[in-house]
Amino acid sequence: MKVAVSYDNGEIFQHFGRTPSFLIADVDGKNIVSKEVVSTNGSGHSALFTFLSDLGVEQVICGNIGQGARDALAQGNIKLIAGQQGSAEAALMFFVNGDLKDNGAGCCNHHHGEGHSCGEHHDGHSCADHHSHGHSCGEHGCK
């Protein structure tokens, strides 16, 4: 299975439609067979589905993503785990171990002016807030 993680400087890039590159990994069961960072070459938003599809990607891990992109990936049978933050490598390892789940809070509807931000949890904290308090992905809804 090919897995793509939105990627910038080792971290999960937080705006799927503008991600500069993806960490692409070939996963066989619980083993990462190979991985490489692939530039999107400026491809964005609607072009990213074709970009990922052409690479044979079956699973995407990312930060925030709009509903249109969610729908495009779903229609193309590419599975999605959104709402992630932090190390791209760590997220990939959590995925391989079966410990990463889609976080609905990762759906960006461009609502930033309404007093909350993308990735905010029902308790008013973000994944980054939880991580800074010694928690890791997989806790407090950061799945």
VEXDREN-2710 file (C-alpha; in Angstrom, 1 decimal):
% VEXDREN-2710
k/r/px/py/pz
1/MET/0.0/0.0/0.0
2/LYS/1.3/3.5/-0.8
3/VAL/0.7/6.1/1.9
4/ALA/1.2/9.8/1.4
5/VAL/1.8/12.2/4.3
6/SER/1.5/16.0/3.6
7/TYR/5.0/17.2/4.3
8/ASP/7.1/20.2/4.9
9/ASN/10.5/20.2/6.7
10/GLY/9.7/16.9/8.6
11/GLU/6.3/18.0/9.8
12/ILE/2.8/17.3/8.6
13/PHE/1.8/20.2/6.4
14/GLN/-1.4/21.8/7.7
15/HIS/-3.1/22.9/4.5
16/PHE/-3.6/19.9/2.2
17/GLY/-4.4/22.0/-0.9
18/ARG/-1.1/23.9/-0.6
19/THR/1.3/21.1/0.5
20/PRO/4.7/21.6/-1.1
21/SER/5.6/17.9/-0.9
22/PHE/4.5/14.5/0.3
23/LEU/6.3/11.8/2.3
24/ILE/5.4/8.7/0.1
25/ALA/5.9/5.3/1.8
26/ASP/5.4/1.8/0.6
27/VAL/3.8/-0.1/3.5
28/ASP/3.5/-3.9/3.6
29/GLY/1.6/-4.9/6.7
30/LYS/3.4/-3.3/9.6
31/ASN/6.6/-2.8/7.7
32/ILE/7.7/0.4/5.8
33/VAL/9.4/-1.0/2.7
34/SER/10.6/2.3/1.3
35/LYS/9.9/6.0/1.7
36/GLU/10.8/9.2/-0.2
37/VAL/9.8/12.9/-0.2
38/VAL/8.2/13.9/-3.5
39/SER/7.6/17.5/-4.5
40/THR/4.2/18.5/-5.7
41/ASN/6.0/21.0/-8.1
42/GLY/3.4/23.6/-7.2
43/SER/0.4/21.4/-7.9
44/GLY/-2.4/22.4/-5.6
45/HIS/-6.0/21.8/-4.6
46/SER/-7.8/20.0/-7.4
47/ALA/-4.6/18.9/-9.1
48/LEU/-3.4/17.0/-6.0
49/PHE/-5.9/14.2/-6.5
50/THR/-4.4/13.4/-9.9
51/PHE/-0.9/13.8/-8.6
52/LEU/-1.5/11.3/-5.8
53/SER/-3.5/8.9/-8.0
54/ASP/-0.7/8.9/-10.6
55/LEU/1.7/7.8/-7.8
56/GLY/-0.6/4.9/-6.8
57/VAL/-1.4/6.4/-3.4
58/GLU/-4.2/4.5/-1.5
59/GLN/-4.0/6.4/1.9
60/VAL/-3.4/10.1/2.7
61/ILE/-2.4/11.5/6.1
62/CYS/-2.6/15.2/6.4
63/GLY/-3.4/18.2/8.6
64/ASN/-6.4/20.3/7.6
65/ILE/-8.4/19.6/4.4
66/GLY/-11.5/21.1/2.9
67/GLN/-14.6/19.1/2.2
68/GLY/-14.1/19.3/-1.6
69/ALA/-10.7/17.6/-1.3
70/ARG/-12.2/15.0/1.1
71/ASP/-14.9/14.3/-1.4
72/ALA/-12.4/14.0/-4.3
73/LEU/-10.2/11.6/-2.5
74/ALA/-13.2/9.5/-1.4
75/GLN/-14.6/9.4/-5.0
76/GLY/-11.1/8.2/-6.1
77/ASN/-11.0/5.5/-3.4
78/ILE/-8.1/7.1/-1.6
79/LYS/-8.6/6.8/2.1
80/LEU/-8.0/9.8/4.4
81/ILE/-6.7/10.4/7.9
82/ALA/-6.9/14.2/8.5
83/GLY/-6.5/16.5/11.5
84/GLN/-2.9/15.4/12.2
85/GLN/0.0/17.5/13.5
86/GLY/3.6/17.1/14.3
87/SER/6.2/14.8/12.8
88/ALA/5.3/13.2/9.5
89/GLU/7.6/10.2/10.3
90/ALA/5.8/9.7/13.7
91/ALA/2.4/9.8/12.1
92/LEU/3.5/7.2/9.6
93/MET/4.6/4.9/12.4
94/PHE/1.3/5.5/14.3
95/PHE/-0.5/4.5/11.0
96/VAL/1.5/1.4/10.5
97/ASN/0.8/0.3/14.0
98/GLY/-2.9/0.9/13.5
99/ASP/-3.0/3.8/16.0
100/LEU/-4.0/6.7/13.7
101/LYS/-7.7/7.7/13.1
102/ASP/-9.3/10.5/11.1
103/ASN/-10.0/13.6/13.2
104/GLY/-13.1/15.4/11.9
105/ALA/-11.7/18.6/13.3
106/GLY/-9.2/18.5/10.4
107/CYS/-11.9/19.7/8.0
108/CYS/-11.1/23.2/7.1
109/ASN/-14.1/25.3/6.2
110/HIS/-12.2/28.6/6.4
111/HIS/-14.0/29.6/9.6
112/HIS/-11.0/31.2/11.3
113/GLY/-12.7/34.5/12.0
114/GLU/-15.4/32.8/14.1
115/GLY/-13.2/32.5/17.2
116/HIS/-11.7/29.1/16.6
117/SER/-9.2/27.5/14.3
118/CYS/-8.7/24.4/12.2
119/GLY/-7.8/21.4/14.2
120/GLU/-9.4/22.7/17.4
121/HIS/-11.0/20.0/19.6
122/HIS/-14.3/20.1/21.3
123/ASP/-12.5/21.0/24.5
124/GLY/-11.0/24.2/22.8
125/HIS/-7.5/22.7/22.6
126/SER/-5.6/21.7/19.5
127/CYS/-3.5/18.6/19.0
128/ALA/-0.4/20.8/19.4
129/ASP/-1.7/21.9/22.9
130/HIS/-2.0/18.3/24.0
131/HIS/1.4/17.4/22.6
132/SER/3.1/20.2/24.5
133/HIS/1.6/18.9/27.7
134/GLY/3.3/15.5/27.3
135/HIS/0.5/13.8/25.3
136/SER/0.9/12.2/21.9
137/CYS/-1.1/11.5/18.9
138/GLY/-3.8/9.0/19.7
139/GLU/-4.8/10.8/22.9
140/HIS/-7.5/13.4/23.5
141/GLY/-9.0/12.9/20.0
142/CYS/-5.7/13.6/18.2
143/LYS/-6.3/10.5/16.1
END
